[in-house]
């Protein structure tokens, strides 16, 4: 299931990369996206990278309405230069990263 197309990437020192947009808030109720969920990054050059959601970012907006998507972090091994603008993010159905599952 396609989640989004990357418009920007922010690298946070000591934490990893946050991709924008992230997980759409209007994702259907029968689909759940969680920490450790396996995703596939389809880069514009045709390469695919299998990885997982490292963390879900919980951002509070003082009194304003929340954004249309939920930010998440990729594993720390990724650098901003690894994830080009235009990369498509796909949720891999019914898969969870085992290492994330063990630490959750």
Secondary structure, 3 states (H helix, E strand, C coil): CEEEECCEEEEECCCEEEEEEEEECCCCCCCCCCCCEEEEEECCCCCEEEEEEEEECCCCCCCCCCCCEEEEEECCCCCHHHCCCCCEEEEEEEEECHHHHHHC
